[in-house]
Amino acid sequence: MKLSVALCTCDGRRFLREQLESLAAQTRLPDELIVVDDASTDGTNEITAAFAKQSPFPVRHEINPHRLGVTANFEKAIRLCAGELIALCDQDDVWRPRKLEELAGVMEADDRVGLVFCDLDVVDEALRPTGMTQWRALGFSPTTQREISGGKALETLLRFNVVTGCAMMFRVSLREIVLPLSAEYVHDEWIARIAAACMDVRPITEPLVMYRRHANQQVGQATRGLWRQWRYARQRMDQAYFDRAARRAISLAQRLEAWRDRLREARYGELTEANARHWRWRQRLGSMNRAGAAIGIFKAWRRGDYARFGYGWKSAVQDWAMR
């Protein structure tokens, strides 16, 4: 199957060359590399142009005259891909040599699989291991991995996102459903949820990406202790957070309703509608008195909404304490 890599760049001169070299070192080379640059001014495009001259595969290099932002830039890159399989690529990581071979192998072996994704080794700026993988940092346990492989990918991904863009590959047949990308989502979470609603999703446990993180960045929330997680929620879960979460849930439900005939299971339409209702209700909690909020939280917990669409009792307790 023809394989496209969609790479988005923006002032990425510092690390781009290493990423491009890792693409050229793949045991299965892509059939094309689509590079869309978001108006870089630091010499990034000169590095891409030099690589294109000696690349072992065709490179299409587009430069935006004005900055679009990450989501819109990836949307443009995805639209330009001609392959049957599309792998997304960030500018500052390094891929293990067998990444494309492993991911494409899963897709080619089973045409029911619409998206596959792998774990990542978290490294520092100099590519030194931190001793952490992305899945471990996110608390993506073997049990949850089996749930995704066993057909419960959408149910899992509605609770939390474990699919990183640079670790995924998906079928071009999903493109018409995925695009346009929702402005309410980061592109990888949007693609993963739609793929899970329409086709099978498969995780690959091997870390096939060296995921470069800066010293002032954090990876995931699962490694926090309960008190630190509580403080994090207090800082981040303000009214704007709930407003955005409600918009996200609504946008997903609306998109899947428009493509109801492509869903893996008919019940997924109702599932995403229920998710939207849950988040719209949580959005209104801030205007309720404590007695009304307590009754509503208890009913939502009894219905199982906090377990289906959040972190169970932790989410319920957070909602009560922050109202």
Helices and strands as residue ranges (DSSP letters): E 3-9, H 13-24, E 32-37, H 44-54, E 59-63, H 70-80, E 85-89, E 94-95, H 99-109, E 113-123, E 129-133, H 134-138, H 142-147, I 148-152, H 153-157, G 165-167, E 168-171, G 172-174, H 175-178, H 187-198, E 200-212, H 226-236, H 239-258, G 260-262, H 267-284, G 285-287, H 290-303, H 305-309, H 313-321
